[in-house]
């Protein structure tokens, strides 16, 4: 698979194998990182859900407020004109 002849070919093959092996390790670590990240997110989400459910249980029942009457607008009084007798 590697180009060249003799020792050059062997060195190239070793380099390719080392790169493949290193890539394999990197891929494995990356997959582990992604799976741990997913598990961490799921744990956090379940903790948030549990906290919300506990909060719902602790809340006292709400009091029903009486219906408010709609506000009536104030009527604007008409201003009398001042006489200019000054």
Secondary structure, DSSP 8 states (H G I E B T S, - for coil): --SSSTHHHHHHHHHHHHHHHHHHHHHHHHHHHHHHHHHHHHHHHHHHHHHHHHHHHHS---------------------------
